[in-house]
Amino acid sequence: MLSATTEYALRIAIALTEARDRSLTSDELSTVTKVPVDYAVKVLQWLCRHDFVSAQRGRGGGFRLACDPTTTTLLDIVNAIDPVKRILACPLGREAHRHALCPLHQHLDDLIAQLQRSLGGTTLQDVVDGSRGAASLCEPAQQRSAGRRRAPARVGRRRK
């Protein structure tokens, strides 16, 4: 439901929330968030444009969170990048559904509304606090599987 760009923006905002008052370069953010550096720069520009992030040039520069993480919600970030869209009318344009959504589209819209409520009720600080001292972002797969042996890949027969 969320675009890759939106998820990248959330990852970057969380990483900057964890950094507190410390500046991070685009390279550091790229490494921490696993967002390609060129894409991270693009997302950082959007976040700066919407006053969630500030940029400092020069030595000791980088990016910092410019908003209050205790009041800025995940929905604020999402809506700045790629707003959540509700289903307001029948996507099929059926006359019979002109005044009310069909059961399928009503159910989908209810799920979208639930997503909006959840994102709107969760601040950046809530995510960081919910990590219980660990990194708020998922750890890389290599670290998760370190020390564990992977099962060999199964090679199956191809059907004709």
N, C-alpha and C positions, 0 to 999 in steps of 0.2 A: 504493500500500500504506500510505502514511502519510497521516494526515488533514492538512488545511490547518492546523489548530491546532497539530499536532505540528511541522510544518515552520516555522510562525511561531515556536514556542518555540526551535527549533534556530537560526533566524536571529538571534533576540534574544540567545541565549546566545553565539553567535559574535561578534556586535557588541560585547557586553560584554567578551568575552575580548580582543578587539582594543583596547578602550578601556583595558585594564589597570586601574590604580587610579583612573581618572577616572570620575566619576559622569555618567550620561547621563539626561536627562529622557525621559519617555514620548514627547514630541513628537520629540525627536532620534532616539530609537530607531525611531519610526514612519517617519521620513524615511529613515534609513539602511537599514532592513530592508524598506521598502515594505509594512508591515503597517498597516492602518487604525488610527489612534490609539486608538479605543475598544476595538478587539480587542487591541491591544498591551497596554493597561492590564489587560485580563482575563488575558492570558497571563502578564504580569508578576506578577499576584497569585498565580497557580498556581505560578510559579517561586519566588516568595518563600515560599509555604506549604511547599514541598519543600526549602527552604534552599539553592537554587542561586543565588538573587539576594537582595540586601538592599536596603531602601528607606530613604532619608533624607529627611525633610521639611524644608521651609524653604529659605532662601537657600543656594545652593550644594548643594542636595540633589539627589536623583535616584536612579538605580538603579545598583548595582554587582554584579559577580559575587561571590558569597559562597562559592563552592566552589573547589577547586583545579583549574584547567583542565588540569593535567598528569595528573590521575587521574580526572577526571569524563569519562565516555564519552558519546558520542551516545546510546547505548542507555539510559544513566541518565536522560537528559532525556526520551527517547521514552517510557520506562516510567512516568515520573512523570505524563505528560500523557495518553497513550493507549497502554497496553501492547500490544506486538506479541503477537498471538494465534496459537498453533500449532494445527494441525489434529490433534486427538487421537482423533477418532472420525469415522466416515462422516457427513458433513453430510446425506446423504440418508436415513440411518437404515436402510440395507439390512442385513438379517441376514447376508448372505454376506460383508459387510465388517466384521463385528463384531470380528474378531480382528486384522485387518490392513487398512490403507487400500487402496483401489483404486489402480491406477497413476497416474491423474490426480491424486488428492488426495495421494498420496505424493510426487509430483513437486512439487506446490504447497507441501507442508509442507517439503520439502527446500530450496526457494527461500526460504521464510520463515526457516528455520534459518540459511541462508547470510546473509541480511540481518541477523539477530540477531548472528551472529559478526562481521560487518563493522562494524556499529554499536558492538558491545561492544569491538572492538579499535581504535577510533578515539577519541582524546580531543579535547576542545575545542581544546587547544593544537596537536594534530596538524593540525587543519583550518587554523588560523591560520598555522602554520609551513609548511604545504603551499602557501600562497599566494605564496611567494617574493617577499615585499615588496609585492605588490599587495593590494588589498582582498580579503578572504576571501569576501565575498558577490558574487554576480554584479552587474555594473554595469548600470544602467538601460538599457533598449533605446534611448532617445534618444541616450545617449553612445556606445553601440556603433555606431550607424548614422550618427553625426555625420560629415560629410564624404563619406558614400556616398550616392549617389542611389538612391532606391527605384524599382524598376520600376513602371510604372503598373499599376493593378489591371486584370485582364482581366474583361471583361463578356461573359458567355456567354449563349447562348439558353436559355431555359427550355423543357424538354420538357413535353408534355401527357400 
